């Protein structure tokens, strides 16, 4: 299978590459030096430090590898987290927050193309109307 057709398993490095490929993106570093990707000063993806709200249900250990992606709406969030087999999840800490969580350890369950869609949607959910319109005119939905 070719490595560049988008059907290969996604990797954490792809999050960085895809986020940086979006226009007007800056990177700041949060707690612990974790990257926070922003557009117009608004975060759209960030890597979390281990927190007490995201733990392994069997061991109680905090997940060390949680990535947060903004979404457009509560409906979009629910579409991603309702299926128990989904790689995406949420916690009570994120109730009412337009974002979903993904463990880096499960990122390979997505294809690179699927991850690209999540990254693009995260960017679109936070970019200004002008930037969103410009991006959409250059990348019409299929």
N, CA and C atoms as an extended XYZ file, in Angstrom:
426
Properties=species:S:1:pos:R:3:atomname:S:1:resname:S:1:resid:I:1 pbc="F F F"
N         0.854       -1.186        0.000 N   UNK     1
C         0.000        0.000        0.000 CA  UNK     1
C         0.889        1.235        0.000 C   UNK     1
N         0.686        2.131       -0.938 N   UNK     2
C         1.515        3.341       -0.972 CA  UNK     2
C         1.364        4.136        0.315 C   UNK     2
N         2.457        4.766        0.716 N   UNK     3
C         2.457        5.510        1.975 CA  UNK     3
C         1.845        6.889        1.827 C   UNK     3
N         1.597        7.346        0.604 N   UNK     4
C         1.143        8.719        0.423 CA  UNK     4
C        -0.282        8.829       -0.115 C   UNK     4
N        -1.042        7.730       -0.109 N   UNK     5
C        -2.401        7.822       -0.642 CA  UNK     5
C        -3.441        8.131        0.437 C   UNK     5
N        -2.997        8.289        1.681 N   UNK     6
C        -3.900        8.675        2.746 CA  UNK     6
C        -4.619        7.538        3.431 C   UNK     6
N        -4.432        6.313        2.936 N   UNK     7
C        -5.133        5.182        3.540 CA  UNK     7
C        -4.297        4.449        4.589 C   UNK     7
N        -3.061        4.842        4.738 N   UNK     8
C        -2.226        4.203        5.761 CA  UNK     8
C        -2.691        4.643        7.147 C   UNK     8
N        -2.333        3.884        8.169 N   UNK     9
C        -2.705        4.304        9.528 CA  UNK     9
C        -2.097        5.666        9.875 C   UNK     9
N        -2.885        6.474       10.539 N   UNK    10
C        -2.413        7.795       10.962 CA  UNK    10
C        -1.355        7.653       12.049 C   UNK    10
N        -0.510        8.662       12.157 N   UNK    11
C         0.539        8.711       13.181 CA  UNK    11
C         0.469       10.071       13.875 C   UNK    11
N         1.022       10.133       15.066 N   UNK    12
C         1.033       11.396       15.809 CA  UNK    12
C         1.728       12.482       14.994 C   UNK    12
N         2.785       12.123       14.278 N   UNK    13
C         3.494       13.103       13.463 CA  UNK    13
C         2.564       13.747       12.443 C   UNK    13
N         1.551       12.984       11.997 N   UNK    14
C         0.597       13.527       11.030 CA  UNK    14
C        -0.216       14.668       11.630 C   UNK    14
N        -0.531       14.583       12.927 N   UNK    15
C        -1.275       15.679       13.567 CA  UNK    15
C        -0.490       16.969       13.397 C   UNK    15
N         0.801       16.918       13.711 N   UNK    16
C         1.644       18.108       13.599 CA  UNK    16
C         1.723       18.597       12.155 C   UNK    16
N         1.974       17.672       11.240 N   UNK    17
C         2.114       18.034        9.830 CA  UNK    17
C         0.819       18.629        9.275 C   UNK    17
N        -0.296       17.976        9.558 N   UNK    18
C        -1.579       18.439        9.036 CA  UNK    18
C        -1.990       19.777        9.643 C   UNK    18
N        -1.780       19.940       10.938 N   UNK    19
C        -2.137       21.207       11.590 CA  UNK    19
C        -1.305       22.347       11.024 C   UNK    19
N        -0.015       22.115       10.855 N   UNK    20
C         0.868       23.163       10.330 CA  UNK    20
C         0.588       23.480        8.864 C   UNK    20
N        -0.045       22.547        8.150 N   UNK    21
C        -0.353       22.763        6.738 CA  UNK    21
C        -1.569       23.676        6.549 C   UNK    21
N        -2.335       23.867        7.596 N   UNK    22
C        -3.490       24.759        7.500 CA  UNK    22
C        -2.995       26.206        7.508 C   UNK    22
N        -3.711       27.106        6.848 N   UNK    23
C        -3.236       28.497        6.773 CA  UNK    23
C        -3.346       29.244        8.102 C   UNK    23
N        -2.429       30.185        8.273 N   UNK    24
C        -2.448       31.116        9.407 CA  UNK    24
C        -2.306       30.427       10.761 C   UNK    24
N        -1.608       29.295       10.788 N   UNK    25
C        -1.454       28.538       12.040 CA  UNK    25
C        -0.194       28.977       12.763 C   UNK    25
N        -0.348       29.141       14.054 N   UNK    26
C         0.799       29.376       14.926 CA  UNK    26
C         0.816       28.271       15.967 C   UNK    26
N         1.991       28.053       16.528 N   UNK    27
C         2.141       27.052       17.580 CA  UNK    27
C         2.673       27.752       18.816 C   UNK    27
N         1.979       27.561       19.907 N   UNK    28
C         2.478       27.999       21.201 CA  UNK    28
C         2.689       26.737       22.015 C   UNK    28
N         3.396       26.873       23.100 N   UNK    29
C         3.658       25.685       23.918 CA  UNK    29
C         3.006       25.867       25.269 C   UNK    29
N         2.177       24.890       25.611 N   UNK    30
C         1.447       24.925       26.862 CA  UNK    30
C         2.243       24.295       27.987 C   UNK    30
N         1.531       23.925       29.022 N   UNK    31
C         2.125       23.282       30.182 CA  UNK    31
C         2.929       22.065       29.751 C   UNK    31
N         4.121       21.945       30.276 N   UNK    32
C         4.967       20.810       29.910 CA  UNK    32
C         5.548       20.910       28.518 C   UNK    32
N         5.400       22.075       27.877 N   UNK    33
C         5.958       22.251       26.543 CA  UNK    33
C         5.137       21.622       25.437 C   UNK    33
N         3.934       21.147       25.747 N   UNK    34
C         3.096       20.522       24.735 CA  UNK    34
C         2.634       21.538       23.703 C   UNK    34
N         2.626       21.134       22.417 N   UNK    35
C         2.205       22.068       21.376 CA  UNK    35
C         0.705       22.356       21.429 C   UNK    35
N         0.379       23.605       21.167 N   UNK    36
C        -1.003       24.073       21.041 CA  UNK    36
C        -1.074       24.761       19.687 C   UNK    36
N        -1.889       24.222       18.788 N   UNK    37
C        -2.035       24.795       17.452 CA  UNK    37
C        -3.180       25.795       17.483 C   UNK    37
N        -2.911       26.998       16.945 N   UNK    38
C        -3.886       28.076       16.974 CA  UNK    38
C        -4.052       28.693       15.594 C   UNK    38
N        -5.243       29.228       15.376 N   UNK    39
C        -5.515       30.043       14.203 CA  UNK    39
C        -6.164       31.315       14.718 C   UNK    39
N        -5.597       32.456       14.368 N   UNK    40
C        -6.123       33.729       14.852 CA  UNK    40
C        -6.127       33.822       16.368 C   UNK    40
N        -5.169       33.184       17.016 N   UNK    41
C        -5.086       33.215       18.470 CA  UNK    41
C        -6.040       32.267       19.179 C   UNK    41
N        -6.771       31.455       18.427 N   UNK    42
C        -7.718       30.494       19.007 CA  UNK    42
C        -7.176       29.078       18.826 C   UNK    42
N        -7.100       28.338       19.915 N   UNK    43
C        -6.626       26.957       19.852 CA  UNK    43
C        -7.607       26.099       19.065 C   UNK    43
N        -7.064       25.166       18.270 N   UNK    44
C        -7.931       24.204       17.599 CA  UNK    44
C        -7.480       22.771       17.830 C   UNK    44
N        -6.229       22.572       18.223 N   UNK    45
C        -5.711       21.253       18.615 CA  UNK    45
C        -4.677       21.484       19.704 C   UNK    45
N        -4.722       20.664       20.736 N   UNK    46
C        -3.628       20.699       21.696 CA  UNK    46
C        -3.413       19.341       22.333 C   UNK    46
N        -2.199       19.153       22.797 N   UNK    47
C        -1.784       17.917       23.444 CA  UNK    47
C        -1.839       18.148       24.951 C   UNK    47
N        -2.587       17.323       25.649 N   UNK    48
C        -2.794       17.483       27.090 CA  UNK    48
C        -1.723       16.772       27.895 C   UNK    48
N        -1.488       17.288       29.069 N   UNK    49
C        -0.722       16.560       30.068 CA  UNK    49
C        -1.672       15.566       30.725 C   UNK    49
N        -1.145       14.522       31.367 N   UNK    50
C        -2.029       13.585       32.071 CA  UNK    50
C        -2.892       14.333       33.090 C   UNK    50
N        -4.187       14.054       33.067 N   UNK    51
C        -5.145       14.730       33.945 CA  UNK    51
C        -6.039       13.692       34.616 C   UNK    51
N        -6.589       14.007       35.772 N   UNK    52
C        -7.407       13.022       36.500 CA  UNK    52
C        -8.737       12.686       35.832 C   UNK    52
N        -9.165       13.466       34.832 N   UNK    53
C       -10.442       13.169       34.184 CA  UNK    53
C       -10.323       12.156       33.053 C   UNK    53
N        -9.118       11.827       32.617 N   UNK    54
C        -8.924       10.889       31.508 CA  UNK    54
C        -8.000        9.770       31.985 C   UNK    54
N        -8.624        8.677       32.439 N   UNK    55
C        -7.855        7.589       33.039 CA  UNK    55
C        -8.244        6.245       32.445 C   UNK    55
N        -7.309        5.321       32.530 N   UNK    56
C        -7.556        3.944       32.112 CA  UNK    56
C        -8.576        3.347       33.086 C   UNK    56
N        -9.710        2.849       32.587 N   UNK    57
C       -10.742        2.340       33.491 CA  UNK    57
C       -10.302        1.107       34.281 C   UNK    57
N        -9.326        0.387       33.776 N   UNK    58
C        -8.877       -0.824       34.465 CA  UNK    58
C        -7.818       -0.536       35.518 C   UNK    58
N        -6.915        0.395       35.231 N   UNK    59
C        -5.799        0.636       36.153 CA  UNK    59
C        -5.939        1.930       36.948 C   UNK    59
N        -6.769        2.840       36.449 N   UNK    60
C        -6.889        4.143       37.097 CA  UNK    60
C        -5.750        5.084       36.762 C   UNK    60
N        -4.821        4.627       35.932 N   UNK    61
C        -3.689        5.467       35.524 CA  UNK    61
C        -4.162        6.553       34.563 C   UNK    61
N        -3.620        7.743       34.742 N   UNK    62
C        -3.953        8.846       33.843 CA  UNK    62
C        -3.377        8.569       32.453 C   UNK    62
N        -4.176        8.856       31.434 N   UNK    63
C        -3.684        8.713       30.064 CA  UNK    63
C        -2.621        9.780       29.816 C   UNK    63
N        -1.446        9.373       29.350 N   UNK    64
C        -0.372       10.343       29.110 CA  UNK    64
C        -0.381       10.931       27.701 C   UNK    64
N        -1.342       10.528       26.874 N   UNK    65
C        -1.240       10.806       25.438 CA  UNK    65
C        -2.529       11.352       24.821 C   UNK    65
N        -3.222       12.227       25.523 N   UNK    66
C        -4.509       12.731       25.035 CA  UNK    66
C        -4.302       13.975       24.162 C   UNK    66
N        -4.963       13.941       23.000 N   UNK    67
C        -4.958       15.063       22.062 CA  UNK    67
C        -6.385       15.604       22.006 C   UNK    67
N        -6.538       16.920       22.076 N   UNK    68
C        -7.851       17.565       22.047 CA  UNK    68
C        -8.036       18.235       20.686 C   UNK    68
N        -9.172       17.952       20.063 N   UNK    69
C        -9.541       18.552       18.778 CA  UNK    69
C       -10.852       19.307       18.960 C   UNK    69
N       -10.893       20.580       18.551 N   UNK    70
C       -12.143       21.328       18.573 CA  UNK    70
C       -13.069       20.766       17.494 C   UNK    70
N       -14.367       20.891       17.717 N   UNK    71
C       -15.382       20.514       16.743 CA  UNK    71
C       -16.338       21.688       16.570 C   UNK    71
N       -17.120       21.651       15.517 N   UNK    72
C       -18.013       22.764       15.190 CA  UNK    72
C       -19.181       22.889       16.166 C   UNK    72
N       -19.731       21.755       16.599 N   UNK    73
C       -20.959       21.824       17.388 CA  UNK    73
C       -21.073       20.616       18.310 C   UNK    73
N       -22.037       20.690       19.210 N   UNK    74
C       -22.336       19.551       20.091 CA  UNK    74
C       -22.771       18.345       19.259 C   UNK    74
N       -23.506       18.579       18.189 N   UNK    75
C       -23.935       17.478       17.321 CA  UNK    75
C       -22.721       16.783       16.691 C   UNK    75
N       -21.746       17.569       16.247 N   UNK    76
C       -20.530       16.986       15.677 CA  UNK    76
C       -19.781       16.182       16.739 C   UNK    76
N       -19.719       16.730       17.941 N   UNK    77
C       -19.056       16.039       19.044 CA  UNK    77
C       -19.735       14.700       19.309 C   UNK    77
N       -21.055       14.742       19.435 N   UNK    78
C       -21.780       13.503       19.740 CA  UNK    78
C       -21.630       12.472       18.625 C   UNK    78
N       -21.583       12.928       17.383 N   UNK    79
C       -21.392       12.008       16.262 CA  UNK    79
C       -20.063       11.256       16.385 C   UNK    79
N       -19.063       11.918       16.948 N   UNK    80
C       -17.748       11.288       17.088 CA  UNK    80
C       -17.608       10.441       18.348 C   UNK    80
N       -18.324       10.756       19.402 N   UNK    81
C       -18.099       10.046       20.672 CA  UNK    81
C       -19.174        9.035       21.050 C   UNK    81
N       -20.329        9.047       20.407 N   UNK    82
C       -21.418        8.170       20.831 CA  UNK    82
C       -21.140        6.690       20.630 C   UNK    82
N       -20.465        6.331       19.570 N   UNK    83
C       -20.164        4.930       19.291 CA  UNK    83
C       -19.057        4.457       20.235 C   UNK    83
N       -19.334        3.430       21.023 N   UNK    84
C       -18.343        2.951       21.990 CA  UNK    84
C       -17.065        2.457       21.321 C   UNK    84
N       -17.149        2.060       20.052 N   UNK    85
C       -15.962        1.590       19.336 CA  UNK    85
C       -15.128        2.751       18.782 C   UNK    85
N       -15.661        3.973       18.872 N   UNK    86
C       -14.956        5.137       18.337 CA  UNK    86
C       -13.652        5.376       19.091 C   UNK    86
N       -12.681        5.859       18.365 N   UNK    87
C       -11.405        6.249       18.963 CA  UNK    87
C       -11.564        7.523       19.775 C   UNK    87
N       -12.566        8.321       19.473 N   UNK    88
C       -12.781        9.604       20.126 CA  UNK    88
C       -13.605        9.422       21.384 C   UNK    88
N       -13.331       10.266       22.363 N   UNK    89
C       -14.083       10.210       23.608 CA  UNK    89
C       -14.150       11.597       24.207 C   UNK    89
N       -14.862       11.695       25.297 N   UNK    90
C       -14.942       12.934       26.044 CA  UNK    90
C       -14.963       12.568       27.520 C   UNK    90
N       -14.890       13.557       28.365 N   UNK    91
C       -14.970       13.349       29.804 CA  UNK    91
C       -15.894       14.426       30.368 C   UNK    91
N       -16.381       14.251       31.588 N   UNK    92
C       -17.230       15.284       32.178 CA  UNK    92
C       -16.559       16.667       32.205 C   UNK    92
N       -15.224       16.691       32.292 N   UNK    93
C       -14.502       17.969       32.276 CA  UNK    93
C       -14.807       18.763       30.999 C   UNK    93
N       -15.101       18.058       29.911 N   UNK    94
C       -15.349       18.694       28.619 CA  UNK    94
C       -16.832       18.812       28.281 C   UNK    94
N       -17.713       18.545       29.266 N   UNK    95
C       -19.149       18.746       29.027 CA  UNK    95
C       -19.387       20.199       28.631 C   UNK    95
N       -20.126       20.378       27.548 N   UNK    96
C       -20.420       21.728       27.087 CA  UNK    96
C       -19.290       22.383       26.313 C   UNK    96
N       -18.173       21.704       26.166 N   UNK    97
C       -17.033       22.251       25.412 CA  UNK    97
C       -17.021       21.602       24.032 C   UNK    97
N       -16.898       22.385       22.976 N   UNK    98
C       -16.949       21.827       21.620 CA  UNK    98
C       -15.624       21.165       21.220 C   UNK    98
N       -15.339       20.039       21.844 N   UNK    99
C       -14.109       19.327       21.514 CA  UNK    99
C       -14.264       17.851       21.794 C   UNK    99
N       -13.391       17.075       21.169 N   UNK   100
C       -13.306       15.639       21.413 CA  UNK   100
C       -11.864       15.305       21.754 C   UNK   100
N       -11.699       14.181       22.421 N   UNK   101
C       -10.383       13.728       22.828 CA  UNK   101
C       -10.025       12.471       22.050 C   UNK   101
N        -8.735       12.295       21.833 N   UNK   102
C        -8.215       11.112       21.150 CA  UNK   102
C        -6.904       10.745       21.802 C   UNK   102
N        -6.748        9.483       22.154 N   UNK   103
C        -5.467        9.025       22.683 CA  UNK   103
C        -4.508        8.794       21.520 C   UNK   103
N        -3.306        9.285       21.658 N   UNK   104
C        -2.293        9.074       20.613 CA  UNK   104
C        -2.081        7.576       20.374 C   UNK   104
N        -2.228        6.778       21.402 N   UNK   105
C        -2.063        5.335       21.273 CA  UNK   105
C        -3.109        4.673       20.392 C   UNK   105
N        -4.184        5.376       20.096 N   UNK   106
C        -5.236        4.834       19.225 CA  UNK   106
C        -5.293        5.536       17.873 C   UNK   106
N        -4.380        6.463       17.631 N   UNK   107
C        -4.452        7.261       16.403 CA  UNK   107
C        -4.326        6.393       15.154 C   UNK   107
N        -3.598        5.281       15.248 N   UNK   108
C        -3.426        4.380       14.107 CA  UNK   108
C        -4.693        3.658       13.702 C   UNK   108
N        -5.751        3.770       14.504 N   UNK   109
C        -7.042        3.198       14.126 CA  UNK   109
C        -7.749        4.077       13.095 C   UNK   109
N        -7.231        5.293       12.908 N   UNK   110
C        -7.721        6.190       11.864 CA  UNK   110
C        -6.770        6.109       10.680 C   UNK   110
N        -7.278        6.382        9.491 N   UNK   111
C        -6.375        6.541        8.357 CA  UNK   111
C        -5.857        7.974        8.377 C   UNK   111
N        -4.817        8.223        7.619 N   UNK   112
C        -4.314        9.594        7.531 CA  UNK   112
C        -5.394       10.518        6.968 C   UNK   112
N        -6.162       10.029        5.993 N   UNK   113
C        -7.242       10.849        5.427 CA  UNK   113
C        -8.298       11.185        6.471 C   UNK   113
N        -8.669       10.216        7.303 N   UNK   114
C        -9.655       10.481        8.359 CA  UNK   114
C        -9.117       11.506        9.353 C   UNK   114
N        -7.848       11.357        9.722 N   UNK   115
C        -7.234       12.329       10.626 CA  UNK   115
C        -7.198       13.711        9.979 C   UNK   115
N        -6.869       13.763        8.691 N   UNK   116
C        -6.830       15.057        7.990 CA  UNK   116
C        -8.185       15.748        8.065 C   UNK   116
N        -9.265       14.997        7.931 N   UNK   117
C       -10.599       15.584        8.013 CA  UNK   117
C       -10.860       16.147        9.409 C   UNK   117
N       -10.449       15.434       10.437 N   UNK   118
C       -10.645       15.903       11.816 CA  UNK   118
C        -9.836       17.181       12.057 C   UNK   118
N        -8.595       17.203       11.583 N   UNK   119
C        -7.746       18.390       11.748 CA  UNK   119
C        -8.347       19.579       10.996 C   UNK   119
N        -8.761       19.357        9.760 N   UNK   120
C        -9.365       20.442        8.976 CA  UNK   120
C       -10.640       20.953        9.636 C   UNK   120
N       -11.470       20.042       10.118 N   UNK   121
C       -12.704       20.450       10.790 CA  UNK   121
C       -12.392       21.241       12.061 C   UNK   121
N       -11.360       20.835       12.793 N   UNK   122
C       -10.959       21.564       14.001 CA  UNK   122
C       -10.553       22.989       13.628 C   UNK   122
N        -9.733       23.110       12.580 N   UNK   123
C        -9.298       24.434       12.119 CA  UNK   123
C       -10.507       25.274       11.697 C   UNK   123
N       -11.397       24.671       10.897 N   UNK   124
C       -12.564       25.401       10.406 CA  UNK   124
C       -13.466       25.863       11.550 C   UNK   124
N       -13.515       25.087       12.626 N   UNK   125
C       -14.382       25.452       13.747 CA  UNK   125
C       -13.868       26.664       14.513 C   UNK   125
N       -12.605       27.016       14.331 N   UNK   126
C       -12.000       28.106       15.093 CA  UNK   126
C       -11.540       29.282       14.235 C   UNK   126
N       -11.402       29.069       12.939 N   UNK   127
C       -10.920       30.140       12.058 CA  UNK   127
C       -12.004       31.201       11.874 C   UNK   127
N       -11.576       32.406       11.545 N   UNK   128
C       -12.519       33.493       11.281 CA  UNK   128
C       -13.348       33.156       10.045 C   UNK   128
N       -14.476       33.840        9.923 N   UNK   129
C       -15.356       33.630        8.772 CA  UNK   129
C       -14.606       33.907        7.469 C   UNK   129
N       -13.782       34.939        7.455 N   UNK   130
C       -13.024       35.293        6.247 CA  UNK   130
C       -12.041       34.177        5.891 C   UNK   130
N       -11.306       33.686        6.865 N   UNK   131
C       -10.336       32.616        6.606 CA  UNK   131
C       -11.041       31.322        6.212 C   UNK   131
N       -12.157       31.041        6.862 N   UNK   132
C       -12.922       29.835        6.532 CA  UNK   132
C       -13.422       29.908        5.095 C   UNK   132
N       -13.980       31.053        4.700 N   UNK   133
C       -14.498       31.216        3.340 CA  UNK   133
C       -13.379       31.058        2.317 C   UNK   133
N       -12.228       31.652        2.589 N   UNK   134
C       -11.096       31.545        1.658 CA  UNK   134
C       -10.643       30.092        1.540 C   UNK   134
N       -10.571       29.392        2.657 N   UNK   135
C       -10.113       27.994        2.625 CA  UNK   135
C       -11.130       27.118        1.898 C   UNK   135
N       -12.404       27.318        2.205 N   UNK   136
C       -13.446       26.510        1.558 CA  UNK   136
C       -13.527       26.766        0.053 C   UNK   136
N       -13.269       28.001       -0.368 N   UNK   137
C       -13.313       28.265       -1.824 CA  UNK   137
C       -12.158       27.566       -2.541 C   UNK   137
N       -11.049       27.394       -1.842 N   UNK   138
C        -9.902       26.693       -2.440 CA  UNK   138
C        -9.995       25.172       -2.274 C   UNK   138
N       -10.836       24.713       -1.336 N   UNK   139
C       -10.984       23.277       -1.035 CA  UNK   139
C       -12.462       22.928       -0.916 C   UNK   139
N       -13.201       22.962       -2.014 N   UNK   140
C       -14.643       22.678       -1.920 CA  UNK   140
C       -14.889       21.255       -1.411 C   UNK   140
N       -15.954       21.085       -0.610 N   UNK   141
C       -16.269       19.732       -0.126 CA  UNK   141
C       -16.540       18.798       -1.286 C   UNK   141
N       -16.185       17.537       -1.069 N   UNK   142
C       -16.366       16.548       -2.144 CA  UNK   142
C       -17.830       16.227       -2.352 C   UNK   142
